[in-house]
Structures are given as C-alpha cells and as structure tokens.
C-alpha cells in the first residue's frame, strides 16, 4: 500500500511539473507485459501484466481503436496472429472483442480502462498509441485515451511513432507526459552501411531534431541508442531516454550504458 501511495504521489508531483518522473521510470519495463508463451502468458494480456507487476517491472502496452473508437490493449491492426478471428480489430465493437479469446488461452482483449484498473497504480506505465495504416486516428479515439489517462491514479505516460498522435495527446491531456517513439527503419537506407560514426550520428540527429516540441521523453530503437544519447548531450532540455526492444546480452549492455531504462522482453531483468 505504501509503495502504491508513493507512486501515485510521484505521478502527481511529475504532472504538476509537466514532465515524466525519471526516478519512477528508471527500472526495467516489460515490453507488452512480462509475456512468455511457454508459461501461458501472451503479450498484452492480464497474465503478462500481472507477472510484470509481481516483479516490480514497469509495463509497456499497445492501444488500437475498436469500431467506435474505444481504445483496446492490442498490438496488431489485424486480429489473426493471436486471435481465432479474421480482419482488422477496428471492424469490431468492444462488446464483440470482449467475446473473443486469445488462441489457446482463456484471456480476452482488455479495454484500456480495464487495463488501468488491473494495474491500479502499482507500477509505471508506458502506453503506445497505434495508428491504423488505412486511416488517420479519429479524435474520439485520442479523446478517450486522454480522458482515461487523466483519470488514472498512478504513473502513466503516452507515446507513439506518429507525430500527429503525439501532438493530439499533448493537446488533449497536457498534464500527462508524452513521448515520441523512433525506429531505425525511419532512417535512410545508407545509415545501415556507412562505417562513419559521425554520419550515423548526424542522420539520427536529423530525425530526432524533427520531433514535435515539448516532448517529455524519447523511446528509441536500440540500434540508434548511442547516436541518440550523443544528440541528447547537446539538448538544452534533458529528458529521459528509453530503448527498445532489449533482448540480447549485447543490447542489455548498450541499454545499461546509454538508456535511462530498457523496454525488454524474453528474459527476466
């Protein structure tokens, strides 16, 4: 109870300052929860989230919009990889989605509100807001996310690859920390082949320099991490730097050196 109260107080203090509390988030963050298919814990499901909470890890999760714009905790735009159903998640109502079960499991797709109730402020959250490829995010979708995040009593931050989503969430929930996710797939193809560290750093600097203003944190591909840290050294407003997705011993070493916290999977941190 004391730990939960401390996290809630930290979230209020950080919100008042308009930033993400780096001390609260300076811990391993379980990517889509502490999932392990061999142990019956699938990604973005209640068992994976509860396992992360039991070990004191932060949680990263994903949101997709249901047909009416209700945010649902699910990574893919399409259902078929994890669910015995076809087509896009966005073609279904929340009620329809609640009747579906993950393949081989009794777990169901959680609404964002149900996920927040499940966690209950016990560990910090990084929430990735997805954009469907076929259409821009509806404002009703972002508004519901903002409303539920504002009402949540615990440390929470919102992030996306999509600049418009990040900007929209910052407008709708200005007291909730917001960040940009950046991947190496967004860099020029030559970035992968050049042997020059200065050229690699410059490409990353251009990408990060085009980010929306006023970010509270960044989450970058581990392959960009060293260059991102070099860019941030010259940033007049220091912000926390997360890195994803940390899986190997080499990536763990890089995250330990250059990131404020790893977003990890496939091992116990």
N, C-alpha and C positions, 0 to 999 in steps of 0.2 A: 504493500500500500504506500509506504514511504517513497519507494522508487518511482511509482506511478505519479505521485504528487509532485516529485522533483522534476520529472519530465514535463508534466503539464505546466509547471511554473516556468521551466526553461522555454517552453514554447511561447508563453505569454510575454516573457521578457524579450525574446527574439523578435516577436511580432511588433512590440512597441518600438523596437529599434529599426524595424523594417528590413530584417535580414535573417539568414539562416544561421542558427547557432552551431558553429563548427565544433564546439566541445561535445555537444549532444550527439552529433553525427560522426564523430571520429571513432568509428567502430566498423567491423566488417558488416556489409549489407548484403543480405541473401537475395540473389537475383531470382525474381518470381517466387520468392519464398525459399525455404530450405528443401527443395524438391529432390527426390530420389525415387525413380520409378521402381527400382528393385525392392524398396521398402514400402511401396504403395503410396508414395507422396508425389502426386503430379504437380507440375508447375501451376502457380496461380490458384491453388486450391486451399481450402481450410486446413487440411493436414500439413501442408508445406508451410503455411503461415504460422500455425501453432508450434511446429518444430523450431522455427526460427525464433519465436518468442521465448520458448523454453531455454534456448541457449543465449539469449540476450543479444541476438543479432538485430540490426536494422533490417527493414524489408523494402525491397523494390517490387513494384507490381505494375501491371499494364491495364489501361482502360480502352474499351471500344464502345461505340454507341449502339444501343438497341434501336429498334424501328422508331420508337417515339423519342429518342434522344437520351434515354436513361443510360447512365454510364455503368457498364458491366466490366467485371475484372476478368479480362481475357486478352491474350496476346495477339492472336491471328485475326485477320479480317475474315477469313473463311473458317467454318466450323470443322471441316473434315479431318484435320490432323489429329485431333484429340477427342472428338465427339462423333458418335454414330448418327450424323446428320449432314446434309449437303447444303452448299450455298453459303452466302455471307451471313454473319451474325446480325448485321443491320437489317436483314429481311424479317427478323423475328421480334415479337413483342417480349417484354421482360417476363410476362407470365408463361409464354411458350418456352423461353430459355430456361426458366426455373424447373420445367418438367424434364429437361434433358439431363443426362448423366454422362460424366467422363467415361470413356471406353474402359471397361473392366473395373470400374470404381462405382461407389455409391455417391461420390461427391458431385455437386452440381455447380453451375456457374453462379458466382456471387454477384449481386449488385454492389456497387461502390459503397452504398450506405451500410450494407450487411458486413462488408469487409471492415469498415471503420468500427462498427460495433464489435466485431470479433476481436480486433486488436486492442481497442479500448485504451489507447494512450500508453501501452506498456513498452513499446519500442518506437524509435523514429521511423518515419515512412518517406520514401521517395516514390512518387506516383507518376508514371509515364503516361501521358495522354496521346493516344494514337490518332492518326488521321487516315481515314479510308482513302484508298487510291482513286476511287471513282468520283469522289465529290469532296468539296471543302467541308470543314466541320460546321455543323449548324450551331448557331448561337445558343439555342436551347440546350444543347449538349454541354457546351462550356459553362453556361449559367448553372446547370445542375451540379456540375463538378465544383464550381466555385462556392455555391451555397452549402454543399455538404462539407467541403474543406473548411469553410469559415465556422461551421457549427461544431467541428470536431475538437475535442479536448485532448490534445496530445501533439507532439511534434510531427509536422507534416510539411512536405514541400512538393510542388508540382513542376513537371518538366516535360519537354517534348523536343523532337527533332525539328518540328515545324515552327518557323518564326511567327506565323500568324497566330497559332495556338498559344505560344508563349506570351505574345503581346496581348491577346484577348484575355487570358487568365490574369495577367498583371492588372488589367483594367477592371476586371470583374471582382477580383479578390486581392487588392493591393497589399493587404497585411500578410498574405500567405507567400512565403518565399517561392520564387520561380526561377527556373534554370533552363539552359539550353543543352541538349544532347548533340554531340558532334562525332561523326564517324569518319574513318579513313576512306570510306567509299565516296565521300564528298570531296576528296582532294583530286587534283589532276592525276592522270594515269602515270605521268613521269615521276610522280612522288615515290612510287614503289621501286623505281630502278636507279634513281640518282644516288651516287655514293656520297654526295656532298651534304654534310650536316647543316650547313648554312642555308642551302637551297631548300632542304626539307623543313627547316625551322621557319623560313620565310613563307612557304606555302601554308603551313599551319597558322602562322600569324595572320595571313590574309583572311583565312577562313574565320578565325576567332575574332578578328577585328571587325568583321561584318555582322557580328551578333547584335541582337536588339540591345538598346541601352538599359542600364539599371538592373542587370542580372544579379541574382543573389548567389549563384553557384554555376559551375560547369560540370558536365559529365562527359568525359571523352574516351574514345576507343584507346585501349591500352597501347596500341601501336603508335599513337600520336602523343603519348603521355609526356615523354621527355621534352618534346618540342613545345607542348602546351605549357609545361612548367617554365620553360625559358621565356615564353611570351608573357606569362603572368608575372614574371620577375620585374617587368617594366610597366605593369599595370598599376596606375596610381591608387586604385581601389582594390585591395586584395580580397578575394572571395574564395570559398572552399572549392577544391578540385577533386571530383570523384573520377574513378576509372572503371571501365567495363570491358569485356566480361572476363574477370580474372579466373583462370582455370589451372594453369600450369605453375610449376615452381619458378620458372623464369618470370612469368607475369606477376607472380606474388612478390618477387624481389623488386621488380620495377615499381609496383604499386606502393610497396613499403617505402621506397626511396622518394618517389615523385608525387604520389597522390595523398590527399588527406584521408581517404578511406577507399577500400576496394569494394566494388559490386561484384560478387563472386558466385560461382556455382561449381558443383562436382567434388567438393571436399568440405571438411569441417575446418573452419578458420581458427 
